[in-house]
């Protein structure tokens, strides 16, 4: 009999703990950490990562990982219901007059409002009503949670999809500037930076409070909210570094909002963050890659006010604020291995073809003369555009030699 009453206490504590997890995860409008949610999420994630390690292409991995976010939400709901079932079962055990199995049967009937098991006595009837109310509230909260999740997802993907028409996919910051210069649309960059500033603010709010959104992938395998944000940050930093007199002030505002938003998301995802990096802290991105990107935008006539070596410390000072956290998140989320986005443990050593829109005109129907980056060119995500083909860039050797002689540090 003592064991039954000890079970009642343990069951009541388990019910309270589970309800606290539900409230902290769904109801409280901030990122409240829950051990139940964390264990459930990480368990599902480990299973998916074990599966994708066996797949040979990034596209196949992306198809599997696209299920990670939705499946984790369903598993969490089932976990909550299972814990409540066990908790109420233990609570019914000393009051129902039967064994533990009968108590679990009564708890399940009450929790799911099925009504096929009816207890005897006043105390069990009170617990039946409590269990039924808790079950209904938990399921209703989870169902009401889904529209919030998908509304935030749809808002996030709108600007991500817009970048494809401006810079192809996967998007790359220098490519965005080059493409806008090529089609004479640099005047639209202030509005674009402003839109992305608001986008990042919304992203930081929703993805910090609902971390499952981090793993809801874009509908296209070569698009990613994180890679798109990184490309916009790089485009803004490159603009400010190369042409400070022409760069719109919106670029600076977007950069500041961007890296602070990334840090907030990283904190919710439990990724370590250096909140106050020095401008001269080391980068993974090298000066050679930066110099190649400068030459990339120079070829299409992008207005440049600073020489490459002079612009590098300014770009370095901006990128140090977001590179490490962006690379860590990209690796954790297995984002598309785009240029300047770091290394992925699950896709290491693989190349993926950059798909860029051709600049077709009546005079040049094939888009050969004004092509920014050759279509179908491979890149290595650890290095940058064209790195997958040694010697593919005619200026690589010359720029590398110049970089060794003129490193600003």
N, C-alpha and C positions, 0 to 999 in steps of 0.2 A: 504493500500500500504506500510505503514511503517513496518507492520508485515512481509510482503514478503521480504523486503530488510534486515530486521533483521535476517530472516531465511537464506538469502544468506550468510551473514557474519558467522552465526553459522554453516551452512553447510560447508563453506570453511574451517573453523577451525577444524571441525570434520574430513574432508578429510585429512588435513595436519596431524592431530593427529594420524589417522589410518595408514597413510603411514609411519609416524615415528615409529609406533609400528612394522610394517612389516620390516622395515630396521633394527631396533634394534634387533629384534628377529632372523631374518634369515641372513641378509647381514653382519652386523658388527661381526667380529670374536672374540667376547668376550661376557660374560654374561651381557647384557644390560637389566635392569629391565623395563618392560612395564606394565602399569596398565591394559591395555586391555588384554594382555596375562595372567596376574596374576588373574584377575577376572574370565576370561573364564576357566582357569585351575582349580581354587579352586571350582568353581561352579560344574564342572563335577566331581571333586574328592568327593565333599560332597554327590552327588547323588550315586556314587558307594559305598562309605563307608556306607551309609544308607542301601543299598541293601545287602552288605555282612554281616552286623550285624544280619540279619535274617537267615543266613545260619549256619548249625550245624557243619560242618567239615571244616578243613583248606583246603582240596583239593577242595571243592566246592567254598570256598572263592577265592582260587587262580585262578580258571577257570574264575570267574567274573572279578577279578582284572587284569587278563591278557589283557582285553579289554580296560583298563583305558588309557594307553598311546596312542594307536592308535585312540581311540574315541576322546580324548582331542585334538589331532592334527586336526582332521576333524572339530570338533566344533570351533576351533580357526579360521580355514579357513572360515567357514561359518560366524563367528562373524565379521571378517574383511570385507567380502563381504557385509554383512548386514549393517555395519556402513558406508561403502562407498556408498551403495545404498541410505541410508538416507541422507548422506552428499551431494551427488550430486543431490538428489531430492530437497533438500532445496535450493541448488544453482540454479537449473533450475526454481524454483518456480516463481520468479519475471520476468524471461526472456522468459518463454515459452508462456505466455499469457493465460494459463489455470489454473485450480485449483491445489491443492497439490497432489491429486491422479494422475492427468495427468502428473505432474512433476516427480513423483516417477516412473510412467510407462515409461516415456522417459529416466530416469536415468537407470532403469533396462535394457532397450533395448540397451542403449549405453554401459553400464558397461560390459554386457555379449556379446557384439558385435552381437546382434540378428538383429538389423536394422529394426524392424517392426514399430518403432515410429520415425517420422522425424519432427524436429522442423522447425520453420520459423525464418529467421533473421540470421545475421552474428554471433552475440555473442553466441546464443545457439549452432550453428554448431561448434564453437571452443570448447565449453564445451563437446560436443559429442565426438570429437576426443580425448580430454584429458581423459574423462571417459573411453573410449574404451582402450586407452593405459594403464591406471592405472589398469583396470580389467585384461588385458592380462598379465601385469608384475606380479601382485600379484599371479595369478594362476600359472604362469610359475615358479616363485620363490618357491612357495609351492611344486610344483611337483619336482623341482630340489633339494629341501630340504630333500625329502624322501630318496634318495640314500645315502646322507650323514648320516642320522640317522641310516639306516639299515646297512651301512658299519661299523659304530662305534659299533653297537650292535653285529654284527658277530665277530668282533675282541675281544670284551669283553667276549663273551660266549665261545671262544675256550679254554682258560685256565680254566674257570669255569668247563667245561665238563671234562677236563683232571683230575681234582681232584677226580672225582668219582672212577676212577680206582686205585687211591692211598689210598683213605681213606673212600670210601663209601659215603653215603648221609643220612642226611645232614652232611656236613663235620665239623670236630672238630679239633682244633690245636693239642692237645695231641695225638689224634688218628692218625693224619698224621705222627708224629714222631714215634709212636709205630709201625705203619704199615711198614714204611720204614726200621726200625730196624729189624722187623720180617722177611722181605724178603731180607735183606742184601743190601739195596739200599740207605743207608745214604750218600754214596759218590755222589749221584745225587742231593742232597739237594742244594749245591752251585749254580748249573745251574738253579734249580727251583726258588730259591730266586732271582736270577738275572733276570729270565724271568718275575717274578711278579713285580720286581722293574720297568721294562719298561712298564709292563701292567698298573701299577698304574699311571705312568706319563701320559700315553695315556688316561686313564680313567678320571683323573682330568681335562685334557684339554677338552675332548669331553663332559663330563657330566656337567661341569660348564657352557659351552657355549650353550649346548642343554639340559636343565634340564628335558625335557620330557623323555629322556633316562633313568632317574632314575626309572621311573615307567614301563619301558618295562621289563617284567618279563622273567625269563628263561623258556625254553620250557618244563622243567620238574618241577613239583610243589615242589620237595624237594631240588632244587638247587636255589641259589641266589648269585648274584655277591657280595653283601654286606657281607653275611655270609661267603662266600669263602675268601674274603679279610680279614675279621676278624679272620678266622681260620689260614690263613697264617701269620698274625701279631702275633697271639698267639703262633704259632709254632716257629717263629723266636725268640720271647721273651723268651719262655721256653727253647729253645736251648741255648741261651746266658746266661740264669740264672743258668741252671743246669750244663752245660759243657762249660765254657768260653774258656778253652784251646783248645777244639775241634771244637767249633762252627765256621762256615765259616764266613769270613768278609762280605760276601754278605747278611747275615742275618741282620746285623746292617744297611747296606745301604737300604735294603728293608723296614725295620722298619721306618727309617726316612722319606723315600719317601712316605710310606704308610700313616702315620698319618698326614703329611702335605697335602697330596692329599685328605684325608678324610675331613680335615678342609676346603679346597677350595670348595669341593662339598657341604659341609654343609652351607657354606656362600652363595652359589648360591641357595640353597634350603631354605635359611632364618632360619637355625637352629642355635641357640646360641652356641658359641664355646669359651672355655677358651684356648687362644693361648699360655699361658705360665703356665701350671700347675706345682705344686711342686711335687717332687718325693714321698712325704709322704701324699699327698692328699688322701682322702678316696676313696675306690673302692666299687662297688657293689659286685664284685666277692669276696668270702671269702677265708680265709686261709685254711679252711677245704676242700673246693672244689679244691684249688690248691694242697693240700697235696694228695688228692685222685688221681688227674691227675698225680702227680709225681709217685705215686705207680703204676699207670696204665702203664707208660712207663718203670718203673723199672722191672716189671714182665717179659717183653720181652727182657731184657738185654740191654736197652738203656744206653750208657756210661754216668754215673753221677759223677761229680766231687765235687759237693756241697751237703750238707745235706739240707733237705727240708726247715727248718727254716732259714738257711743261704741263700738259693736261693730266698726265698720269697721277701725280700726287692728289689732285682734286678729285678725280674719279675714285682713286683708292680710298680717300677719306670718306666718301659717301658709301662705297660698297662695303666697307668694313662694318657698317652698322647692321647689315642684313645678310651678308653672304653665309656666315656660319649657320645661322638659324634656318635660313632657306634651304641650304644643302642638307641639313639634318632632317628637316621635315620632308623634303623631296625623297630622301632615302627611306624614311619610315613609311611614307605613303606610296612608295614605288611609282612616283610620277613619271610621266613620259621622259625619257632621257634626251632632253633638248640641250642645245649649246649653252654653256655657262651655267649649268644647273647642278653640277656636282656629280658624284659617283653613286651608282646604285649597287648595292650588294647583290641583288637578285638579277641584275642585267649587266653585270660587269663584263667588259670586253665585247659587248654586242654593239653593232652599228644599226642605225635606222636612217632611212632616207628622208631628207628634208624636202618637203613639198612646198614650193613657192609659186605664187601666181605669176604667169607670164604677162609682160607689159606689151600687149598686142596693139598695133595701130594700123591704119590703112596703108601706111608706107612700109610697115614691118609686120606683116600678118603673123609670122612665126614668133615674133618677140625675141629675136636673136640679138639685135643690136643694143637693146636697153635692159637686157636681163641683169638683174641684181645678183642673184646666185643661181648657178646652173641647176635646173630641175633634176631631182634624183640624186644629188650629190650626197655622199655619206659624210657623217660626222661622228666623232667620238665625244660623248657627253663630258668626259673628263677634261677635254682640251678646248674644243670649239668647232666652228664650222670649217669643214674641209680637213679636219685633223685625221680623219680616217683614211685619207689618201696622202701618204708622204710625198711632199714636193708638189702637191696639186696647186698650191698657190704660188705664182711666179715671184712674189715678193717675200716669201717666207724666210729664205736664207738671208736676204739683205736686211730685213727687219730684225731678225734674231741677232745678227751681228751688231746692228745699231743699238739694239736694246742692251746688249752686254756692255757697250761702251758708254751709254747715256742713262743708266739706271739712276733715277733721281734720289734714291736713298744711298 
